[in-house]
Amino acid sequence: MYQESQIKHENGSYWVLDTKRSYEVLAAGITHSVTDSAYSHDDDGLSIAIARCNYLARKDRTFKRS
């Protein structure tokens, strides 16, 4: 099980988890979260994961307004 301290970023229904091996972008669901993508466990991987998280959240907001 993961700890709250492992959450590195949240935006809407998406969040970035530090698994200690990689940074995973997850989408929150009704009963559980699903991994969208995973990136290397370094500074570049974290910045890409955050960018992906923000992109997915922005895409959701745009889609819901349409």
Jmol script that loads the backbone (N, CA, C; Angstrom):
load data "model"
ATOM      1  N   MET A   1       0.838  -1.174   0.000  1.00  0.00           N
ATOM      2  CA  MET A   1       0.000   0.000   0.000  1.00  0.00           C
ATOM      3  C   MET A   1       0.886   1.242   0.000  1.00  0.00           C
ATOM      4  N   TYR A   2       0.412   2.262  -0.636  1.00  0.00           N
ATOM      5  CA  TYR A   2       1.185   3.496  -0.753  1.00  0.00           C
ATOM      6  C   TYR A   2       0.782   4.509   0.306  1.00  0.00           C
ATOM      7  N   GLN A   3       1.706   5.387   0.638  1.00  0.00           N
ATOM      8  CA  GLN A   3       1.485   6.433   1.634  1.00  0.00           C
ATOM      9  C   GLN A   3       1.146   7.747   0.936  1.00  0.00           C
ATOM     10  N   GLU A   4       0.424   8.615   1.624  1.00  0.00           N
ATOM     11  CA  GLU A   4       0.080   9.923   1.067  1.00  0.00           C
ATOM     12  C   GLU A   4       1.330  10.732   0.712  1.00  0.00           C
ATOM     13  N   SER A   5       2.401  10.530   1.446  1.00  0.00           N
ATOM     14  CA  SER A   5       3.646  11.255   1.184  1.00  0.00           C
ATOM     15  C   SER A   5       4.258  10.884  -0.170  1.00  0.00           C
ATOM     16  N   GLN A   6       3.810   9.780  -0.782  1.00  0.00           N
ATOM     17  CA  GLN A   6       4.319   9.371  -2.081  1.00  0.00           C
ATOM     18  C   GLN A   6       3.615  10.084  -3.237  1.00  0.00           C
ATOM     19  N   ILE A   7       2.565  10.846  -2.936  1.00  0.00           N
ATOM     20  CA  ILE A   7       1.879  11.623  -3.972  1.00  0.00           C
ATOM     21  C   ILE A   7       2.686  12.889  -4.202  1.00  0.00           C
ATOM     22  N   LYS A   8       3.152  13.063  -5.416  1.00  0.00           N
ATOM     23  CA  LYS A   8       4.017  14.195  -5.739  1.00  0.00           C
ATOM     24  C   LYS A   8       3.279  15.349  -6.404  1.00  0.00           C
ATOM     25  N   HIS A   9       2.093  15.067  -6.962  1.00  0.00           N
ATOM     26  CA  HIS A   9       1.340  16.114  -7.659  1.00  0.00           C
ATOM     27  C   HIS A   9      -0.082  15.618  -7.875  1.00  0.00           C
ATOM     28  N   GLU A  10      -1.045  16.546  -7.787  1.00  0.00           N
ATOM     29  CA  GLU A  10      -2.448  16.208  -8.066  1.00  0.00           C
ATOM     30  C   GLU A  10      -3.062  17.317  -8.901  1.00  0.00           C
ATOM     31  N   ASN A  11      -3.942  16.927  -9.820  1.00  0.00           N
ATOM     32  CA  ASN A  11      -4.675  17.900 -10.630  1.00  0.00           C
ATOM     33  C   ASN A  11      -5.976  17.229 -11.067  1.00  0.00           C
ATOM     34  N   GLY A  12      -7.086  17.686 -10.523  1.00  0.00           N
ATOM     35  CA  GLY A  12      -8.371  17.078 -10.850  1.00  0.00           C
ATOM     36  C   GLY A  12      -8.396  15.619 -10.435  1.00  0.00           C
ATOM     37  N   SER A  13      -8.738  14.756 -11.363  1.00  0.00           N
ATOM     38  CA  SER A  13      -8.823  13.311 -11.092  1.00  0.00           C
ATOM     39  C   SER A  13      -7.511  12.582 -11.350  1.00  0.00           C
ATOM     40  N   TYR A  14      -6.434  13.311 -11.588  1.00  0.00           N
ATOM     41  CA  TYR A  14      -5.151  12.705 -11.933  1.00  0.00           C
ATOM     42  C   TYR A  14      -4.113  13.045 -10.873  1.00  0.00           C
ATOM     43  N   TRP A  15      -3.170  12.137 -10.687  1.00  0.00           N
ATOM     44  CA  TRP A  15      -2.134  12.369  -9.697  1.00  0.00           C
ATOM     45  C   TRP A  15      -0.865  11.599 -10.056  1.00  0.00           C
ATOM     46  N   VAL A  16       0.255  12.036  -9.478  1.00  0.00           N
ATOM     47  CA  VAL A  16       1.563  11.425  -9.725  1.00  0.00           C
ATOM     48  C   VAL A  16       2.013  10.728  -8.454  1.00  0.00           C
ATOM     49  N   LEU A  17       2.352   9.455  -8.601  1.00  0.00           N
ATOM     50  CA  LEU A  17       2.794   8.615  -7.486  1.00  0.00           C
ATOM     51  C   LEU A  17       4.271   8.285  -7.641  1.00  0.00           C
ATOM     52  N   ASP A  18       5.022   8.435  -6.547  1.00  0.00           N
ATOM     53  CA  ASP A  18       6.427   8.029  -6.506  1.00  0.00           C
ATOM     54  C   ASP A  18       6.476   6.610  -5.963  1.00  0.00           C
ATOM     55  N   THR A  19       6.747   5.640  -6.835  1.00  0.00           N
ATOM     56  CA  THR A  19       6.806   4.234  -6.405  1.00  0.00           C
ATOM     57  C   THR A  19       8.204   3.827  -5.941  1.00  0.00           C
ATOM     58  N   LYS A  20       9.125   4.765  -5.971  1.00  0.00           N
ATOM     59  CA  LYS A  20      10.554   4.544  -5.662  1.00  0.00           C
ATOM     60  C   LYS A  20      11.297   3.882  -6.827  1.00  0.00           C
ATOM     61  N   ARG A  21      10.571   3.322  -7.785  1.00  0.00           N
ATOM     62  CA  ARG A  21      11.182   2.765  -9.002  1.00  0.00           C
ATOM     63  C   ARG A  21      10.869   3.635 -10.214  1.00  0.00           C
ATOM     64  N   SER A  22       9.713   4.307 -10.141  1.00  0.00           N
ATOM     65  CA  SER A  22       9.273   5.158 -11.252  1.00  0.00           C
ATOM     66  C   SER A  22       8.271   6.169 -10.720  1.00  0.00           C
ATOM     67  N   TYR A  23       7.904   7.112 -11.584  1.00  0.00           N
ATOM     68  CA  TYR A  23       6.815   8.038 -11.299  1.00  0.00           C
ATOM     69  C   TYR A  23       5.654   7.610 -12.182  1.00  0.00           C
ATOM     70  N   GLU A  24       4.512   7.334 -11.560  1.00  0.00           N
ATOM     71  CA  GLU A  24       3.341   6.881 -12.302  1.00  0.00           C
ATOM     72  C   GLU A  24       2.265   7.954 -12.284  1.00  0.00           C
ATOM     73  N   VAL A  25       1.620   8.146 -13.429  1.00  0.00           N
ATOM     74  CA  VAL A  25       0.464   9.023 -13.524  1.00  0.00           C
ATOM     75  C   VAL A  25      -0.765   8.129 -13.413  1.00  0.00           C
ATOM     76  N   LEU A  26      -1.624   8.442 -12.445  1.00  0.00           N
ATOM     77  CA  LEU A  26      -2.812   7.628 -12.215  1.00  0.00           C
ATOM     78  C   LEU A  26      -4.079   8.453 -12.383  1.00  0.00           C
ATOM     79  N   ALA A  27      -5.133   7.780 -12.829  1.00  0.00           N
ATOM     80  CA  ALA A  27      -6.453   8.385 -12.962  1.00  0.00           C
ATOM     81  C   ALA A  27      -7.341   7.795 -11.876  1.00  0.00           C
ATOM     82  N   ALA A  28      -7.953   8.660 -11.075  1.00  0.00           N
ATOM     83  CA  ALA A  28      -8.824   8.206 -10.002  1.00  0.00           C
ATOM     84  C   ALA A  28     -10.116   7.663 -10.589  1.00  0.00           C
ATOM     85  N   GLY A  29     -10.548   6.533 -10.072  1.00  0.00           N
ATOM     86  CA  GLY A  29     -11.807   5.932 -10.481  1.00  0.00           C
ATOM     87  C   GLY A  29     -12.757   5.854  -9.304  1.00  0.00           C
ATOM     88  N   ILE A  30     -13.865   5.190  -9.482  1.00  0.00           N
ATOM     89  CA  ILE A  30     -14.863   5.080  -8.418  1.00  0.00           C
ATOM     90  C   ILE A  30     -14.341   4.216  -7.269  1.00  0.00           C
ATOM     91  N   THR A  31     -13.721   3.090  -7.594  1.00  0.00           N
ATOM     92  CA  THR A  31     -13.254   2.183  -6.542  1.00  0.00           C
ATOM     93  C   THR A  31     -11.740   2.098  -6.427  1.00  0.00           C
ATOM     94  N   HIS A  32     -11.018   2.491  -7.473  1.00  0.00           N
ATOM     95  CA  HIS A  32      -9.564   2.425  -7.430  1.00  0.00           C
ATOM     96  C   HIS A  32      -8.989   3.314  -8.540  1.00  0.00           C
ATOM     97  N   SER A  33      -7.703   3.577  -8.465  1.00  0.00           N
ATOM     98  CA  SER A  33      -7.020   4.362  -9.491  1.00  0.00           C
ATOM     99  C   SER A  33      -6.357   3.432 -10.495  1.00  0.00           C
ATOM    100  N   VAL A  34      -6.240   3.921 -11.713  1.00  0.00           N
ATOM    101  CA  VAL A  34      -5.647   3.142 -12.805  1.00  0.00           C
ATOM    102  C   VAL A  34      -4.431   3.906 -13.339  1.00  0.00           C
ATOM    103  N   THR A  35      -3.337   3.185 -13.555  1.00  0.00           N
ATOM    104  CA  THR A  35      -2.122   3.803 -14.090  1.00  0.00           C
ATOM    105  C   THR A  35      -2.311   4.163 -15.548  1.00  0.00           C
ATOM    106  N   ASP A  36      -2.038   5.413 -15.872  1.00  0.00           N
ATOM    107  CA  ASP A  36      -2.078   5.894 -17.251  1.00  0.00           C
ATOM    108  C   ASP A  36      -0.723   5.692 -17.912  1.00  0.00           C
ATOM    109  N   SER A  37       0.347   6.045 -17.190  1.00  0.00           N
ATOM    110  CA  SER A  37       1.694   5.956 -17.749  1.00  0.00           C
ATOM    111  C   SER A  37       2.710   5.977 -16.613  1.00  0.00           C
ATOM    112  N   ALA A  38       3.948   5.594 -16.930  1.00  0.00           N
ATOM    113  CA  ALA A  38       5.024   5.578 -15.939  1.00  0.00           C
ATOM    114  C   ALA A  38       6.293   6.144 -16.572  1.00  0.00           C
ATOM    115  N   TYR A  39       7.101   6.786 -15.745  1.00  0.00           N
ATOM    116  CA  TYR A  39       8.308   7.464 -16.223  1.00  0.00           C
ATOM    117  C   TYR A  39       9.479   7.159 -15.293  1.00  0.00           C
ATOM    118  N   SER A  40      10.682   7.368 -15.788  1.00  0.00           N
ATOM    119  CA  SER A  40      11.890   7.043 -15.025  1.00  0.00           C
ATOM    120  C   SER A  40      11.931   7.810 -13.702  1.00  0.00           C
ATOM    121  N   HIS A  41      12.597   7.213 -12.734  1.00  0.00           N
ATOM    122  CA  HIS A  41      12.664   7.795 -11.394  1.00  0.00           C
ATOM    123  C   HIS A  41      13.857   8.738 -11.307  1.00  0.00           C
ATOM    124  N   ASP A  42      13.742   9.873 -12.008  1.00  0.00           N
ATOM    125  CA  ASP A  42      14.734  10.939 -11.945  1.00  0.00           C
ATOM    126  C   ASP A  42      13.998  12.267 -12.136  1.00  0.00           C
ATOM    127  N   ASP A  43      14.737  13.375 -12.117  1.00  0.00           N
ATOM    128  CA  ASP A  43      14.105  14.691 -12.237  1.00  0.00           C
ATOM    129  C   ASP A  43      13.334  14.849 -13.544  1.00  0.00           C
ATOM    130  N   ASP A  44      13.880  14.342 -14.637  1.00  0.00           N
ATOM    131  CA  ASP A  44      13.187  14.433 -15.925  1.00  0.00           C
ATOM    132  C   ASP A  44      11.897  13.621 -15.909  1.00  0.00           C
ATOM    133  N   GLY A  45      11.949  12.430 -15.342  1.00  0.00           N
ATOM    134  CA  GLY A  45      10.756  11.593 -15.265  1.00  0.00           C
ATOM    135  C   GLY A  45       9.657  12.253 -14.455  1.00  0.00           C
ATOM    136  N   LEU A  46      10.032  12.899 -13.342  1.00  0.00           N
ATOM    137  CA  LEU A  46       9.045  13.587 -12.516  1.00  0.00           C
ATOM    138  C   LEU A  46       8.427  14.755 -13.271  1.00  0.00           C
ATOM    139  N   SER A  47       9.229  15.536 -13.959  1.00  0.00           N
ATOM    140  CA  SER A  47       8.674  16.691 -14.681  1.00  0.00           C
ATOM    141  C   SER A  47       7.769  16.237 -15.832  1.00  0.00           C
ATOM    142  N   ILE A  48       8.113  15.150 -16.497  1.00  0.00           N
ATOM    143  CA  ILE A  48       7.254  14.632 -17.565  1.00  0.00           C
ATOM    144  C   ILE A  48       5.952  14.092 -16.984  1.00  0.00           C
ATOM    145  N   ALA A  49       6.027  13.396 -15.853  1.00  0.00           N
ATOM    146  CA  ALA A  49       4.828  12.861 -15.211  1.00  0.00           C
ATOM    147  C   ALA A  49       3.894  13.995 -14.790  1.00  0.00           C
ATOM    148  N   ILE A  50       4.429  15.065 -14.232  1.00  0.00           N
ATOM    149  CA  ILE A  50       3.615  16.214 -13.835  1.00  0.00           C
ATOM    150  C   ILE A  50       2.982  16.862 -15.061  1.00  0.00           C
ATOM    151  N   ALA A  51       3.752  17.002 -16.124  1.00  0.00           N
ATOM    152  CA  ALA A  51       3.211  17.583 -17.362  1.00  0.00           C
ATOM    153  C   ALA A  51       2.083  16.715 -17.917  1.00  0.00           C
ATOM    154  N   ARG A  52       2.250  15.401 -17.899  1.00  0.00           N
ATOM    155  CA  ARG A  52       1.208  14.487 -18.376  1.00  0.00           C
ATOM    156  C   ARG A  52      -0.041  14.592 -17.505  1.00  0.00           C
ATOM    157  N   CYS A  53       0.141  14.635 -16.204  1.00  0.00           N
ATOM    158  CA  CYS A  53      -0.961  14.772 -15.259  1.00  0.00           C
ATOM    159  C   CYS A  53      -1.751  16.048 -15.555  1.00  0.00           C
ATOM    160  N   ASN A  54      -1.060  17.156 -15.721  1.00  0.00           N
ATOM    161  CA  ASN A  54      -1.712  18.430 -16.010  1.00  0.00           C
ATOM    162  C   ASN A  54      -2.415  18.406 -17.363  1.00  0.00           C
ATOM    163  N   TYR A  55      -1.797  17.785 -18.347  1.00  0.00           N
ATOM    164  CA  TYR A  55      -2.406  17.667 -19.673  1.00  0.00           C
ATOM    165  C   TYR A  55      -3.722  16.890 -19.604  1.00  0.00           C
ATOM    166  N   LEU A  56      -3.717  15.755 -18.919  1.00  0.00           N
ATOM    167  CA  LEU A  56      -4.923  14.940 -18.819  1.00  0.00           C
ATOM    168  C   LEU A  56      -6.035  15.688 -18.081  1.00  0.00           C
ATOM    169  N   ALA A  57      -5.683  16.400 -17.017  1.00  0.00           N
ATOM    170  CA  ALA A  57      -6.683  17.159 -16.259  1.00  0.00           C
ATOM    171  C   ALA A  57      -7.263  18.284 -17.115  1.00  0.00           C
ATOM    172  N   ARG A  58      -6.414  18.981 -17.853  1.00  0.00           N
ATOM    173  CA  ARG A  58      -6.865  20.069 -18.730  1.00  0.00           C
ATOM    174  C   ARG A  58      -7.755  19.512 -19.845  1.00  0.00           C
ATOM    175  N   LYS A  59      -7.379  18.376 -20.382  1.00  0.00           N
ATOM    176  CA  LYS A  59      -8.169  17.728 -21.436  1.00  0.00           C
ATOM    177  C   LYS A  59      -9.556  17.352 -20.908  1.00  0.00           C
ATOM    178  N   ASP A  60      -9.627  16.827 -19.686  1.00  0.00           N
ATOM    179  CA  ASP A  60     -10.912  16.482 -19.069  1.00  0.00           C
ATOM    180  C   ASP A  60     -11.795  17.713 -18.905  1.00  0.00           C
ATOM    181  N   ARG A  61     -11.225  18.806 -18.426  1.00  0.00           N
ATOM    182  CA  ARG A  61     -12.007  20.027 -18.226  1.00  0.00           C
ATOM    183  C   ARG A  61     -12.522  20.567 -19.551  1.00  0.00           C
ATOM    184  N   THR A  62     -11.715  20.509 -20.589  1.00  0.00           N
ATOM    185  CA  THR A  62     -12.123  20.986 -21.917  1.00  0.00           C
ATOM    186  C   THR A  62     -13.226  20.115 -22.468  1.00  0.00           C
ATOM    187  N   PHE A  63     -13.092  18.805 -22.321  1.00  0.00           N
ATOM    188  CA  PHE A  63     -14.089  17.861 -22.828  1.00  0.00           C
ATOM    189  C   PHE A  63     -15.431  18.045 -22.121  1.00  0.00           C
ATOM    190  N   LYS A  64     -15.403  18.260 -20.811  1.00  0.00           N
ATOM    191  CA  LYS A  64     -16.637  18.411 -20.039  1.00  0.00           C
ATOM    192  C   LYS A  64     -17.373  19.698 -20.365  1.00  0.00           C
ATOM    193  N   ARG A  65     -16.670  20.733 -20.820  1.00  0.00           N
ATOM    194  CA  ARG A  65     -17.302  21.999 -21.184  1.00  0.00           C
ATOM    195  C   ARG A  65     -17.967  21.930 -22.539  1.00  0.00           C
ATOM    196  N   SER A  66     -17.531  21.014 -23.379  1.00  0.00           N
ATOM    197  CA  SER A  66     -18.054  20.930 -24.742  1.00  0.00           C
ATOM    198  C   SER A  66     -19.470  20.413 -24.797  1.00  0.00           C
TER     199      SER A  66
END
end "model"
wireframe off; spacefill off
backbone 0.3
color backbone group
